[in-house]
Amino acid sequence: MMDVLALLTLGGLAIALLILIALPIILVAVLVVALLKLVFFVIFLPFRILGLAFGVGFKAIGLVLKGTILLGAFALLLLVGLVPLAPIIMLGVVLYLLLRPSRARSVPAGGA
């Protein structure tokens, strides 16, 4: 029974020794990885800012094009909707052009 307890104690001490040896190496590796992440973030930051600027610009151009296309589609639908009213509009224009000369001319305010 004592041999098993001694063996477990020695095993625990061996694991503790391995942890004590490996802990600084793991800590250094974590610090190096964090430092490299920071360095690469700083190196690639101008490209990220440039990409953001291009993205905002392309989005603005897309919004302008989308607005233009929607406005054109709305104008086309309005024009197509007004096509059945074209004879009535032309009749009104013809009547206006015919009756315009028969109107009495108003006298200018200072010319009497």
C-alpha positions in Angstrom: 0.0 0.0 0.0 2.9 2.3 0.8 4.5 1.7 -2.6 1.4 2.8 -4.4 1.1 5.9 -2.3 4.8 6.7 -3.0 4.4 6.0 -6.7 1.3 8.4 -6.8 3.3 11.1 -4.9 6.3 10.7 -7.2 4.0 10.9 -10.2 2.3 14.0 -8.9 5.7 15.6 -8.2 6.8 14.7 -11.7 3.8 16.3 -13.2 4.2 19.4 -11.0 7.9 19.6 -12.2 6.8 19.3 -15.8 4.3 22.1 -15.3 6.9 24.3 -13.6 9.3 23.8 -16.5 6.6 24.2 -19.3 4.8 27.2 -17.7 7.4 29.8 -18.7 7.6 28.4 -22.2 3.8 28.5 -22.6 3.7 32.0 -21.1 6.4 33.2 -23.5 4.5 31.6 -26.4 1.3 33.3 -25.4 3.1 36.7 -25.1 4.8 36.2 -28.5 1.4 35.4 -30.2 -0.2 38.4 -28.6 2.6 40.6 -29.7 2.5 39.2 -33.3 -1.2 39.8 -33.4 -0.7 43.4 -32.4 2.2 43.9 -34.9 0.1 42.4 -37.8 -2.9 44.5 -36.8 -0.7 47.7 -37.0 0.8 46.6 -40.3 -2.5 45.8 -42.0 -4.4 48.7 -40.4 -3.9 51.1 -43.4 -5.2 48.4 -45.8 -8.3 47.9 -43.6 -8.9 51.7 -43.5 -8.5 51.8 -47.3 -10.9 48.9 -47.8 -13.4 50.6 -45.5 -13.1 53.8 -47.5 -13.6 51.9 -50.8 -16.5 50.0 -49.3 -18.3 53.3 -48.3 -17.6 54.8 -51.7 -18.9 51.8 -53.6 -22.0 51.7 -51.3 -22.7 55.3 -52.1 -22.3 54.8 -55.8 -24.6 51.8 -55.5 -27.2 53.8 -53.7 -27.1 56.6 -56.3 -27.4 54.0 -59.1 -30.3 52.2 -57.3 -32.1 55.5 -56.8 -31.6 56.5 -60.4 -32.9 53.1 -61.6 -35.9 53.3 -59.3 -36.7 56.9 -60.3 -36.5 55.9 -64.0 -38.8 52.9 -63.4 -41.2 55.1 -61.5 -41.2 57.6 -64.4 -41.7 54.8 -66.9 -44.7 53.5 -64.9 -46.1 57.0 -64.7 -45.7 57.5 -68.4 -47.3 54.1 -69.2 -50.1 55.0 -66.8 -50.7 58.3 -68.6 -50.8 56.8 -72.2 -54.5 56.1 -72.0 -55.1 59.8 -71.1 -53.1 61.0 -74.2 -56.2 61.6 -76.4 -57.8 63.7 -73.7 -54.6 65.7 -73.1 -54.2 66.3 -76.9 -57.8 67.4 -77.2 -57.2 69.9 -74.3 -54.1 71.2 -76.0 -55.9 71.6 -79.4 -58.8 73.5 -77.7 -56.4 75.7 -75.9 -54.5 76.6 -79.1 -57.8 77.3 -80.9 -59.4 79.4 -78.2 -56.3 81.3 -77.2 -56.5 84.0 -80.0 -60.1 84.8 -79.2 -59.3 85.8 -75.6 -59.4 89.5 -74.9 -56.0 91.0 -74.4 -55.5 92.7 -71.1 -54.2 96.3 -71.1 -50.9 96.8 -69.5 -51.1 98.7 -66.2 -49.1 101.8 -67.2 -50.1 102.0 -70.9 -53.6 103.5 -70.7 
